[in-house]
Amino acid sequence: MTICNGCLVVHRDGDIAYCSEEIDGGLCAGNDFCHLGGVLACRVSPRSSRCLHCDLVMQRRLRTAPHFVPEGLYEYSN
């Protein structure tokens, strides 16, 4: 079984951002294979500050999300 030594970094919507092995100058075995470093969300990756892709995904998700009211609480409107 082929295993990559890197860590697979994934955007908030599930798209693959990169493999840490590629940044370190190595070759990734492929996104379909196991990664020894596991999977990391790009928003907590120490190598990048903010991800424009994830920011746009979250803006879109917040605009289209239904209004949430926890069960047992009421919402009043005029």
C-alpha positions as CSV (number, residue, x, y, z in Angstrom):
1,M,0.0,0.0,0.0
2,T,1.3,3.4,-1.0
3,I,1.5,6.0,1.8
4,C,2.5,9.7,1.5
5,N,4.8,11.1,4.2
6,G,3.1,14.5,4.1
7,C,-0.1,16.1,5.6
8,L,-3.1,16.7,3.3
9,V,-4.5,20.2,3.8
10,V,-8.2,20.6,3.0
11,H,-10.3,23.7,2.5
12,R,-13.6,24.2,4.5
13,D,-15.7,22.9,1.6
14,G,-13.7,19.7,1.2
15,D,-11.6,20.7,-1.8
16,I,-7.9,19.7,-1.4
17,A,-5.6,22.7,-1.0
18,Y,-2.2,21.0,-1.1
19,C,0.0,18.3,0.4
20,S,2.7,19.5,2.8
21,E,5.2,17.2,1.0
22,E,4.9,19.3,-2.1
23,I,5.8,22.4,-0.2
24,D,8.8,20.7,1.4
25,G,10.2,19.8,-2.1
26,G,9.1,16.2,-2.1
27,L,6.5,14.4,-4.2
28,C,3.0,13.5,-3.0
29,A,1.9,9.9,-3.6
30,G,-1.5,11.2,-4.6
31,N,-4.6,12.6,-2.9
32,D,-6.3,9.3,-2.9
33,F,-3.6,7.6,-0.8
34,C,-3.1,7.6,3.0
35,H,-1.1,10.6,4.4
36,L,1.1,9.9,7.3
37,G,0.6,13.4,8.6
38,G,-3.1,13.0,8.5
39,V,-5.6,15.7,7.3
40,L,-5.5,19.3,8.4
41,A,-7.9,22.1,7.7
42,C,-6.2,25.0,5.9
43,R,-7.6,27.5,8.4
44,V,-5.3,26.2,11.1
45,S,-2.3,25.5,8.9
46,P,0.8,27.4,10.3
47,R,2.1,28.0,6.8
48,S,-0.7,30.3,5.7
49,S,-2.4,33.3,7.3
50,R,-5.9,33.5,5.7
51,C,-7.2,31.5,2.9
52,L,-9.2,33.5,0.3
53,H,-11.0,30.3,-0.9
54,C,-12.2,29.4,2.6
55,D,-13.2,33.0,3.3
56,L,-15.4,33.1,0.1
57,V,-16.9,29.7,1.0
58,M,-17.9,30.8,4.5
59,Q,-19.4,34.1,3.2
60,R,-21.5,32.1,0.7
61,R,-22.5,29.6,3.4
62,L,-23.5,32.3,5.9
63,R,-25.6,34.1,3.3
64,T,-27.5,31.0,2.3
65,A,-27.8,29.4,5.7
66,P,-31.3,29.2,7.2
67,H,-32.0,31.2,10.3
68,F,-31.3,29.0,13.4
69,V,-33.4,29.2,16.5
70,P,-32.6,26.6,19.2
71,E,-35.4,24.3,20.2
72,G,-37.5,25.6,23.1
73,L,-36.6,29.3,22.4
74,Y,-39.0,31.6,20.6
75,E,-38.2,34.4,18.2
76,Y,-40.4,37.5,18.3
77,S,-40.9,39.9,15.5
78,N,-43.0,43.0,15.0
